[in-house]
Amino acid sequence: MTWPASAQWRADVVLRDGGTVCVRALGLDDADALQRFHIGQSAESTYQRFFAPRPRLSPNDLQHLLGVDQNNRVALGVTEIRAGSEEILAVGRFDRYDSDAAELACTVADSDHGRGIASLLLRHLADIGRELGVSRFTAEVLATNTAMIGFLRHTGYTMESRRDDDVLHVEIHLDDVSGPVH
């Protein structure tokens, strides 16, 4: 299978704090780095991402998260060289469930919040999604995850949401921008 150009592509990007990061496709070769990233997250961040405690990713988790085709299942990482090695700062992914819709999931390292990484990641995922024919992302967010809810509301994309108990179901329209996309 030939990956789309955007999935093969990697780019160095300067963040608003002046740091340089790399946005790139993730794959099975990134399992050790993803496990380090995951273990470094707080219990609260892990719970907000997976809706359950998960101190380590199992081999099946790693296979699921990184065994992507970069077409129907896309995984991107934001990485930075730290202490001489490439470390994952954020992971974003989508899994297509309809011809024009995909479920979105993103998480940024606790230590790297506020650097503009989530906006960068969403922008790249949206670009790839549109290239692949995806016009909307859906996501489930815990109602207590006010940081993610606030972020999604301020992305510039038109968003619809409904609350079901403790979960907010969000739909983001990738072709409908209501304001500047960060």
Backbone torsions as a table, in degrees:
resi	resn	phi	psi	omega
1	MET	NA	139.0	176.3
2	THR	-94.1	125.7	176.6
3	TRP	-75.8	149.3	174.7
4	PRO	-63.8	155.2	-176.7
5	ALA	-53.8	-39.2	-176.4
6	SER	-68.0	-29.0	-179.3
7	ALA	-76.6	-29.3	177.1
8	GLN	-79.3	-24.5	-173.0
9	TRP	-69.8	146.0	171.9
10	ARG	-137.7	148.9	-177.6
11	ALA	-142.7	141.1	169.6
12	ASP	-87.4	133.5	-175.4
13	VAL	-131.5	136.5	175.6
14	VAL	-90.9	124.4	179.5
15	LEU	-82.1	169.5	-178.4
16	ARG	-64.4	-20.1	177.3
17	ASP	-89.6	4.1	178.6
18	GLY	91.9	-9.6	178.5
19	GLY	-74.2	148.9	177.5
20	THR	-106.5	128.9	178.5
21	VAL	-125.4	165.0	176.4
22	CYS	-114.0	131.7	172.1
23	VAL	-103.7	125.5	-177.4
24	ARG	-153.9	160.4	175.9
25	ALA	-66.3	143.6	175.8
26	LEU	-105.9	152.5	176.9
27	GLY	-149.6	-173.0	-175.7
28	LEU	-58.7	-26.7	177.5
29	ASP	-65.4	-13.1	-177.8
30	ASP	-95.7	12.7	-174.9
31	ALA	-59.4	-45.7	-179.1
32	ASP	-64.4	-42.3	-180.0
33	ALA	-66.1	-39.0	178.4
34	LEU	-66.6	-39.7	177.8
35	GLN	-63.0	-42.4	176.6
36	ARG	-60.8	-44.8	177.8
37	PHE	-57.8	-49.2	-177.2
38	HIS	-61.6	-46.9	-178.7
39	ILE	-63.0	-30.5	179.9
40	GLY	-75.8	-10.0	-179.9
41	GLN	-79.9	152.8	175.9
42	SER	-70.5	159.0	177.7
43	ALA	-59.4	-37.3	179.4
44	GLU	-64.9	-45.0	179.3
45	SER	-63.6	-40.7	177.8
46	THR	-63.2	-42.6	179.3
47	TYR	-63.6	-42.2	179.8
48	GLN	-64.7	-31.9	179.7
49	ARG	-78.5	-44.7	-173.0
50	PHE	-105.8	-5.6	-179.6
51	PHE	64.2	20.7	179.6
52	ALA	-163.2	155.3	174.0
53	PRO	-65.4	139.1	179.3
54	ARG	-154.6	84.5	-176.0
55	PRO	-64.5	-30.3	178.1
56	ARG	-136.7	153.8	172.6
57	LEU	-88.3	131.1	178.6
58	SER	-74.9	164.7	173.5
59	PRO	-55.0	-37.3	177.1
60	ASN	-66.2	-39.7	176.4
61	ASP	-60.0	-47.8	-178.8
62	LEU	-62.1	-41.8	177.3
63	GLN	-60.9	-44.6	-179.6
64	HIS	-65.5	-45.6	-175.4
65	LEU	-72.0	-31.5	-174.1
66	LEU	-111.4	-13.6	178.8
67	GLY	-83.5	69.6	-174.0
68	VAL	-107.3	159.2	177.4
69	ASP	-102.4	-2.1	-178.8
70	GLN	56.1	32.0	174.3
71	ASN	-137.3	-66.5	175.7
72	ASN	-90.4	-24.1	178.0
73	ARG	-130.9	111.9	-174.9
74	VAL	-116.6	136.2	175.5
75	ALA	-132.4	127.2	175.9
76	LEU	-120.2	149.4	173.6
77	GLY	-125.7	150.9	169.4
78	VAL	-109.1	121.6	-174.9
79	THR	-123.3	161.0	177.7
80	GLU	-148.7	145.2	176.1
81	ILE	-79.0	121.8	178.6
82	ARG	-133.9	128.6	180.0
83	ALA	50.9	38.8	174.5
84	GLY	82.9	1.0	178.3
85	SER	-131.6	155.4	179.7
86	GLU	-78.8	121.7	-179.8
87	GLU	-116.4	141.7	176.8
88	ILE	-79.7	128.7	177.1
89	LEU	-103.3	-23.4	-178.0
90	ALA	-159.9	151.9	177.2
91	VAL	-132.8	134.8	175.0
92	GLY	-135.8	145.0	-176.7
93	ARG	-152.2	159.0	166.6
94	PHE	-141.4	148.7	178.0
95	ASP	-123.0	115.6	-179.4
96	ARG	-69.8	133.5	175.8
97	TYR	-122.7	-4.2	176.4
98	ASP	-149.0	168.0	-175.8
99	SER	-59.7	-31.9	-177.2
100	ASP	-121.8	13.6	-176.3
101	ALA	-135.5	144.4	179.6
102	ALA	-144.0	148.1	175.7
103	GLU	-85.0	131.9	-176.2
104	LEU	-104.1	142.0	171.5
105	ALA	-145.4	134.3	179.8
106	CYS	-142.5	148.7	172.3
107	THR	-151.1	141.2	-179.6
108	VAL	-117.8	139.7	178.8
109	ALA	-53.7	137.6	179.4
110	ASP	-50.3	-40.8	-176.0
111	SER	-73.6	-8.9	-175.9
112	ASP	-116.7	13.7	174.9
113	HIS	-63.5	147.4	175.4
114	GLY	86.1	4.3	-179.1
115	ARG	-97.0	-3.1	-178.2
116	GLY	89.7	10.8	-176.1
117	ILE	-69.9	-40.4	-179.2
118	ALA	-63.0	-42.7	178.2
119	SER	-62.5	-43.3	178.4
120	LEU	-59.9	-47.6	-178.1
121	LEU	-63.4	-46.4	179.9
122	LEU	-62.2	-42.2	179.9
123	ARG	-59.7	-44.2	180.0
124	HIS	-69.6	-40.3	176.5
125	LEU	-63.1	-40.8	178.5
126	ALA	-64.3	-42.2	178.3
127	ASP	-60.4	-46.9	179.2
128	ILE	-64.9	-43.6	178.5
129	GLY	-57.1	-48.8	179.2
130	ARG	-60.9	-41.6	178.0
131	GLU	-58.5	-33.1	-178.4
132	LEU	-92.1	4.4	177.4
133	GLY	92.2	10.5	178.0
134	VAL	-87.6	125.7	-179.9
135	SER	-109.3	-7.9	178.1
136	ARG	-151.3	142.5	173.3
137	PHE	-106.8	144.8	169.7
138	THR	-119.4	154.0	179.0
139	ALA	-151.4	150.8	171.4
140	GLU	-112.7	127.0	-175.9
141	VAL	-128.4	132.3	174.8
142	LEU	-60.4	137.0	-178.7
143	ALA	-60.3	-23.4	178.6
144	THR	-81.0	-7.9	-179.1
145	ASN	-87.0	69.4	-174.4
146	THR	-64.8	-29.6	178.8
147	ALA	-64.7	-45.9	-179.8
148	MET	-68.1	-41.3	178.9
149	ILE	-61.8	-45.5	177.6
150	GLY	-61.4	-42.7	178.4
151	PHE	-59.5	-50.3	-177.7
152	LEU	-60.9	-36.2	-179.7
153	ARG	-70.0	-20.5	-176.2
154	HIS	-111.0	20.1	-178.8
155	THR	-77.8	-22.0	-175.6
156	GLY	99.9	-17.5	176.5
157	TYR	-81.0	148.8	173.8
158	THR	-68.7	131.9	-175.1
159	MET	-132.0	139.9	172.1
160	GLU	-119.1	147.4	178.2
161	SER	-149.2	156.3	172.7
162	ARG	-145.0	144.7	-178.4
163	ARG	-100.5	136.7	177.2
164	ASP	-131.2	100.9	-174.5
165	ASP	56.6	-117.2	-175.2
166	ASP	-96.3	10.0	-176.6
167	VAL	-121.8	134.4	174.1
168	LEU	-99.0	122.7	177.0
169	HIS	-95.1	120.1	-172.8
170	VAL	-116.7	140.8	171.9
171	GLU	-125.6	125.7	-178.0
172	ILE	-113.0	124.2	-179.4
173	HIS	-93.1	110.9	-171.9
174	LEU	-72.8	-23.2	-178.7
175	ASP	-96.5	3.3	-175.2
176	ASP	-124.5	98.4	-178.5
177	VAL	-101.9	124.6	-178.0
178	SER	-95.5	-7.5	-178.8
179	GLY	-167.5	-172.3	-178.3
180	PRO	-67.0	134.4	175.6
181	VAL	-89.3	123.5	-176.4
182	HIS	-65.8	NA	NA
